[in-house]
Every structure is written in structure tokens, then in C-alpha cells.
Amino acid sequence: VREAEILVTHVAPVNRAVLDAAPNVKIVGVLRTGTENVNLDLCRERGIAVYNAEGRNSTAVADLVVALMLCEMRNIARAHGALVQGKWVKMFPNIMMNRDMCRCTVGIIGVGKIGTMVAARLKGFGCRILGCDIFLSPEEIEKRGCEPVSKEELLRQSDFITIHMRHEAGQSALIGADELAMMKKNAILVNCARAGLVDTAALVEALRAHRIGGAAIDVFDEEPLSPDSPLLTLDNVTLTPHIAGTTVDAFANSVEIMLRQLSLILAGKNAPNRVV
């Protein structure tokens, strides 16, 4: 990197050692949304601009969110597991919660890019879609395909609740015991965002007591998921190993997004995804 003026990376560290070895660097591009692998403070101190590839896997995440809704409610993974074991199972504990999607209300907490894409996909099912976002006006939430409501109203009315928010270390959970208590008995919680948004212990307790219908989880407090995790003992969860954003297209999108940004910068224009 000694002669480089622009440094583009995926997960490789851009730490003090790298930056000290690259005295000419003016721009760092990260081919992901997260920039944890870059020493942002040092970049800020040295006037180095940092750009990310926000939005690269939005489509992939939105697709999996809807897939997980169907998988948990319709017992897709459980039915497959039973067949593999030689069992022909048609009756599951949640059989009376097995509904047509067009009769379901879906609540989206965080109506940003991914939340908006989830809403667009659910429209095809004919769902009623509620939206809650503290950063958006009710008019903007409506433009993005959702009925604007408070978080409390969303929790009380929704058959499915999906979260699309960021979470910083040290922040309290967005969904804890109080929020779970507000949810319908048949409600299914989907989390493909950040593990810290949901209090895992409170969720396990609510699922074990069947105070809510189920959950579909792609992100965990500790990854890989521990073999002794209580989530693995429940019959009303669908679990995936943090794969929501992982598609071949998501990796291609990263390069395309960064290329567009660098093209704008080299043409003397502003690029949208500047982090520092």
C-alpha cells in the first residue's frame, strides 16, 4: 500500500500499521456496511475519507425475512426435519396459528432501506403492513408502504414483527420482557438485524411459556451459536446461522456500489456513503 492513494478492502484490517505504511492514502473504501475493520479515529485525524457499501445486501436480507416468516408459521423446516427422520408429520404445536398471509398483519420496526423492501415484498401477499420508525415522519412511513403507528400499537396488533434497526454496544434491547408481553399470543418475532436488539433470555422465556407464537432468528449474542443454547431446545423457533445478507449477488453489489462512489469522487462530485 506504500504508493496507494485509494485503498479498498472487504474485511482486512486498516489499522495503524497499515495506515502508517500508506502515507499517500486519501480514501479508504470498505466493501461492507460495517467499518469495524478500519481505525476510523485515525482516519479522521489524518483527513482520510472512509466510504462503505451500505445497501449491498439489502435485497438478500429482505428476501430472507419474508422466507423466515413463512418458514416459522408454516413449519417448513420442522416438516423437512421430520421427513428426513422418516416421520410423516402434519400436526405441529402451532397448527392453529397456521394462516393465510393475506389475513396477517406485519409490523416493521425500522422502515429504512431493508424495512421498505420487506414491505414491498409483503404487499404481494396482501398483508396489512404497520410501520414504526423514530427517524421518519408518519407521511414518509406511509410513502414507504406502511401504516404509521407507535411501537406499542405495532406490538399489540401484529401477527409478525420484524426489526430493521442498528444497535450500538451498551444500548438496551429494543424488545425485552415488557415488549414481548404486549405481543399477541400467536405473534412471530423475526430478527435478521442485530442480536442486541432483542433480550435473548426474555425471548426464550416467552417462547418456552408459549406467550408468543414463535420466532425466527438469524443473529445471536454469541456466534457461532453455542451447542447448549436454550434456543436449540425450543419447538417454536426457526434458526439460521447469520446468513441473511449472504448471497452471490450481495458480493457483486459491494463492488458495484464502491465503483460508483469512486467514479463520483474522481469526477469531483460527492459520493453518498461517506462514513468519515
C-alpha positions in Angstrom: 0.0 0.0 0.0 3.0 2.3 0.1 2.1 4.1 -3.1 -1.7 3.8 -2.9 -3.9 6.8 -2.7 -7.1 4.8 -2.6 -7.3 1.6 -0.5 -10.3 -0.7 -0.9 -10.9 -3.7 1.4 -13.5 -6.1 2.5 -12.6 -7.4 6.0 -8.8 -6.9 6.0 -7.8 -4.6 8.9 -7.0 -1.0 8.0 -5.3 -0.3 11.3 -2.5 2.0 12.4 0.2 -0.3 11.0 -1.4 -0.3 7.6 -2.1 3.5 7.6 1.5 4.2 8.7 2.7 2.2 5.8 0.5 4.1 3.4 1.4 7.8 3.7 -0.4 8.7 0.4 -3.8 7.2 1.2 -6.6 9.7 0.9 -9.6 7.4 0.6 -10.5 4.0 2.2 -13.4 2.0 0.7 -15.0 -0.8 2.7 -17.0 -3.4 0.7 -19.4 -3.9 3.5 -21.8 -1.7 5.6 -19.8 -2.2 8.8 -16.5 -0.5 9.1 -15.2 -2.2 12.3 -12.1 -3.2 10.5 -11.0 0.4 9.9 -9.4 2.7 12.5 -11.9 5.5 12.0 -10.4 7.7 14.6 -7.0 7.7 13.0 -8.6 8.2 9.5 -10.5 11.2 10.9 -7.3 12.6 12.5 -5.4 12.2 9.2 -8.1 13.6 7.0 -8.7 10.2 5.2 -12.2 9.8 3.9 -13.9 6.4 4.5 -16.7 5.1 2.4 -18.8 1.9 2.9 -21.0 -0.2 0.6 -24.2 0.3 2.5 -27.2 -1.4 0.8 -25.1 -4.1 -0.7 -27.1 -6.9 0.9 -30.5 -5.2 1.5 -32.2 -7.3 -1.1 -30.8 -10.5 0.3 -31.9 -9.6 3.9 -35.4 -8.6 2.8 -35.8 -11.9 0.9 -34.8 -14.0 3.9 -37.0 -12.1 6.3 -40.1 -13.0 4.3 -38.8 -16.5 3.8 -38.4 -16.9 7.6 -41.9 -15.6 8.3 -43.3 -18.4 6.1 -40.8 -21.0 7.4 -41.8 -20.5 11.0 -45.5 -20.1 10.6 -45.9 -23.0 8.0 -43.4 -25.3 9.8 -41.3 -25.8 6.7 -38.0 -26.6 8.4 -39.7 -28.8 11.0 -41.6 -30.7 8.4 -38.4 -31.3 6.4 -36.6 -32.5 9.6 -39.4 -34.9 10.3 -39.4 -36.4 6.8 -35.6 -36.8 7.0 -36.2 -38.9 10.2 -38.8 -41.0 8.3 -41.8 -39.3 10.0 -44.9 -38.1 8.2 -45.9 -35.2 10.4 -48.7 -32.9 9.5 -49.8 -31.7 13.0 -47.4 -29.3 14.8 -47.9 -27.4 18.1 -48.7 -24.2 16.2 -51.2 -25.7 13.8 -54.0 -23.3 14.9 -51.7 -20.4 14.1 -51.1 -21.6 10.5 -52.8 -18.8 8.5 -53.0 -17.3 5.0 -50.6 -14.4 4.8 -53.3 -12.2 3.3 -55.1 -12.4 6.7 -51.9 -11.4 8.7 -50.7 -8.0 10.0 -47.0 -7.5 9.8 -45.2 -4.8 11.9 -41.9 -3.4 10.7 -39.8 -1.6 13.3 -37.3 0.5 11.3 -38.6 1.5 7.9 -35.3 2.2 6.3 -34.0 0.6 3.1 -34.4 -3.0 4.2 -37.7 -2.4 6.0 -39.1 -0.7 2.9 -38.1 -3.6 0.8 -39.7 -6.1 3.2 -42.9 -4.0 3.0 -42.8 -4.1 -0.9 -42.5 -7.9 -0.8 -45.3 -8.4 1.7 -47.7 -6.3 -0.5 -47.7 -9.1 -2.9 -49.2 -11.4 -0.2 -51.9 -8.8 0.6 -50.8 -8.3 4.2 -51.7 -5.3 6.3 -48.4 -3.6 7.0 -47.7 -1.4 10.0 -44.5 0.7 10.3 -42.7 2.4 13.2 -39.5 4.5 12.8 -38.5 7.3 15.2 -36.4 8.9 12.5 -39.2 9.2 9.9 -42.4 11.3 9.8 -45.7 9.5 9.5 -46.0 10.8 5.9 -42.7 9.3 5.0 -43.5 5.9 6.6 -46.7 5.9 4.6 -44.8 6.6 1.4 -42.7 3.5 2.1 -45.7 1.3 2.1 -46.7 1.1 5.8 -49.4 2.4 8.1 -47.6 4.6 10.6 -48.2 3.6 14.3 -46.4 3.7 17.6 -44.1 0.9 18.6 -46.6 -0.1 21.3 -49.5 -0.2 18.9 -47.4 -2.2 16.4 -46.5 -4.8 19.1 -50.2 -5.2 20.1 -51.6 -5.6 16.6 -49.0 -7.5 14.6 -49.0 -11.2 13.8 -45.4 -10.9 12.6 -42.9 -8.4 13.9 -39.6 -7.8 12.1 -36.8 -5.5 13.3 -34.5 -3.4 11.0 -32.5 -1.1 13.2 -28.9 -0.6 14.1 -27.6 -1.5 17.6 -24.6 0.0 19.4 -22.7 -1.7 22.1 -24.2 -0.8 25.5 -27.6 0.1 24.2 -30.5 -1.6 25.9 -32.6 -4.1 24.0 -35.4 -2.8 21.8 -37.5 -5.9 22.5 -37.5 -7.1 26.2 -39.9 -8.7 28.6 -42.3 -5.7 28.6 -42.4 -5.6 24.8 -42.9 -9.3 24.5 -45.8 -9.1 27.0 -47.5 -6.7 24.6 -47.4 -9.1 21.7 -50.3 -11.3 20.5 -50.2 -14.9 21.7 -49.8 -16.0 18.0 -47.2 -13.4 17.1 -43.9 -14.4 15.5 -40.8 -12.3 16.0 -38.2 -12.1 13.2 -34.7 -10.7 13.8 -32.2 -10.6 10.9 -30.7 -7.3 12.1 -28.6 -7.3 15.3 -28.8 -9.8 18.2 -28.6 -7.0 20.9 -32.0 -5.6 19.7 -33.7 -8.5 21.5 -33.2 -9.6 25.1 -32.5 -13.3 24.4 -33.3 -14.5 27.9 -36.7 -12.8 27.9 -37.4 -14.2 24.4 -36.5 -17.7 25.4 -38.8 -17.4 28.5 -41.7 -16.1 26.4 -41.2 -18.9 23.8 -40.9 -21.6 26.4 -44.1 -20.4 28.1 -45.8 -20.0 24.7 -46.7 -16.4 25.5 -45.9 -15.6 21.8 -46.3 -17.9 18.8 -42.7 -18.2 17.7 -39.5 -16.6 16.5 -37.2 -16.7 13.5 -33.6 -15.7 14.4 -30.6 -15.2 12.2 -28.3 -13.2 14.6 -27.1 -14.3 18.1 -25.4 -12.8 21.1 -22.5 -15.3 20.6 -21.6 -16.7 17.2 -21.4 -19.5 16.3 -24.4 -20.4 18.4 -23.4 -22.4 21.4 -24.5 -26.1 21.4 -26.0 -25.6 24.8 -28.1 -22.5 23.8 -31.6 -22.7 25.2 -32.9 -21.6 21.7 -32.0 -25.1 20.5 -34.4 -26.7 22.9 -37.5 -24.9 21.7 -40.1 -26.2 19.3 -41.3 -22.8 18.2 -38.2 -21.2 16.6 -36.5 -21.3 13.2 -32.8 -20.6 13.4 -30.3 -19.7 10.7 -26.6 -19.1 11.1 -26.3 -15.4 10.2 -26.9 -15.9 6.5 -29.5 -13.2 5.8 -27.1 -11.0 3.9 -25.1 -13.7 2.2 -25.8 -14.2 -1.5 -23.5 -14.2 -4.5 -25.2 -11.0 -5.7 -24.5 -9.2 -2.4 -20.8 -9.6 -3.0 -21.1 -8.3 -6.6 -23.2 -5.4 -5.3 -20.4 -4.4 -3.0 -18.0 -3.9 -5.8 -20.6 -2.1 -8.0 -21.6 0.3 -5.2 -17.9 1.1 -4.4 -17.1 1.6 -8.1 -20.0 4.1 -8.5 -18.8 6.0 -5.5 -15.1 6.2 -6.6 -16.2 7.3 -10.0 -18.2 10.2 -8.5 -15.2 11.1 -6.2 -12.7 11.1 -9.1 -15.2 13.3 -11.1 -15.1 15.8 -8.3 -18.6 15.0 -7.0 -20.0 13.9 -3.6 -20.5 10.2 -3.0 -23.4 9.1 -0.8 -21.9 6.5 1.6 -19.2 8.6 3.4 -18.6 7.3 6.9 -15.8 9.7 7.9 
